[in-house]
Amino acid sequence: KSGLDPGGAWHAWGMACLKAGNLSLAREKFNRCLKPPMDLNQLNHGSRLVQEVIQYLESTVKPVLIADDDFFATLRELEATLRTRSLSLEMMCEGKIQHNSYYQECLFYLHSYGTNLAIISFYMRHDCMREALLHLLNKESPSEVFIEGIFIPSYESGKLHMLENLLETIDPGLESWGVYLIAACKYLQKKSYYHILFELQQFMKDHIRAAMTCIRFFTHGAKSYTELGSKQTWLLKIKDHLKVYLQEVSRSSGRKKMAFTFRKKMSATDVSRHINTVDLQMEVTKFLHRCESSGTSQTTGSSLPTLFGNNNMKMDVACKVMLEGKNIEEGFGIAFRVLQDFQLEATEVYSRVAKQLVKQQKYSEIRQLLKCVNESGVAAKNDGDNIILNCLNEFKNIPAEDLDNLIQDMDSDENKVQAYVLCSKLRSAYLVSVRQERGRALQLVQHVRQLADSAGDHVVKAICAQWL
């Protein structure tokens, strides 16, 4: 008559029937006020009314009291224990829900009015992980339901190994679980739970991704190569995973190809190249660790370069190796291999090193660098000259004698003229210019005269004019 929503009344009536133990009448009353969710895969446990019903039914079946103080329990507790003991014993076997009427009633309400997440969470609460997994598969629930309902509760309660065993038992190839496992990996990465992630990747036999996680363990947070030296076991683990992947690829290529849909794939050539990178990184780590330990290391950067970064970082590694040894020659071999293996711009790296040596006032080391470059066998004709020209921007800081020695080490007279002009040594530029073939000498001397005129150097301008 008053037009009020009767739902509350039906729900209260249903709860009263439940408390009276009349389960069939309770179903009838709840049927008038409970509705199934619009989307079974929504990430909640259904309506508040359904949750209240489940909470009551679950609380009705109390755990069995087996302790010694059971004798001193009150009469009411003893009655409750006796009433539920037979029911509880039936579901205690490996945590399975079998013939317990109250649990079966829970499942009726969950399947009729609950979400998939609510059903899965119920199974998980009562140690029925297998049933939870099978329900997930049968309903083809999205990965979010797996994460919320199964995966998070499993690792939080220390049951990750149990979960892994069940996944493998249900599907030994793990293909059915591919989408869920990849989602779990993404979740762990987002949360920065890298140790659990690594464990899961090993279980999945996803060797490429496991190797990538090992790289993160090796590089993350290290401030020096002394620290990286103590983390070299991760490099060995990277190699192990990559080698196992190669073995699996070679085994599967002989027979019908297996559809590893969710495991990361990589060509055998790329994997071999990555193994070489790991080997080279081990050499770099040992070398720089030794340099830091012996105190020859001088450069300190904000970030620590490794060969697992981009090309710029690899170039930083090559520079670091050359600069941190006792002399240039000591680290040149390893640096040269880095340049060759990754096809880096060698001249740019050598020029960077030379500029650094100018800052450190190690002018003789620049000459040793040029010697190493020329003896490497792959240097282009003007590489040495270009290295010197690139570091002459700092010529004001180089003592005159060392500057002359560097320019004299250049192969090409034209480059020498350019170097002298760059250092405002116009008289020296004139002296080298006049030694050239007549036509070219004419052009060079004219250029020097123009520069002398601009710089107000009347002596050199007069000498050039006289020669011309």
Disulfide bonds with the S-S distance in Angstrom:
none
